[in-house]
Amino acid sequence: MSQEDKLIDLSAERAKRVHDLNEKRLNEVRQAFEQAMPLGKPKKKPKNKPKKR
């Protein structure tokens, strides 16, 4: 193996790590928000007949 095979793109690795940390933080905030304000199941709107005039 040559030395070039072992090189790691540090900026790409850092970007991945930062992305993973942001994703983890986002998931924690999302879970906390859902506990504080649970999202109800969307209610189906009944289809009304058009009014006769």
N, C-alpha and C positions, 0 to 999 in steps of 0.2 A: 504494500500500500504506500502510496506517496503521501506527502504532507498535505497536499491539497484535498485529499479525500476526507481528512480529519477536520478540516476547517468548518466552523459553525458560524452562520450569519447571526451575529449577536443582536443586531437590530431587529431581525425577524423574530428571534426567540423572545426578545423583550416585548415586542408588540403582541405576541401570542400570550405572554404572561399577563400583560396589562389588560388584554381583552378578557382573559379568564377571570381576573380579579374584578373587573367591571361587571361581568356577567354574574358572578357570585353575589356581588353587592346588589345588583338589580333584582335578582331572585329573592334575596332576603327582604328587600323593601317591598316587593310585590306580595310576598307571603304576609308580612306585617300589615300591609294595607288591606288584604283580603280578610284578615282576622278582625281588623278594626271596622271595616265596612264590607261585609260579605256581599258578593254580587248575587242577586237573586236570579232565578231562572227567568229568561225572557217570557213575558206573558204573550199568549197568542191573541191577536185582535180578532174579535168575532166579525164575520162579514155581515154587514147590515144590508138589508134590502133597501133599494132606493125609495125615498119617500114619494108618495103619490100626491099630486097637487090638485 
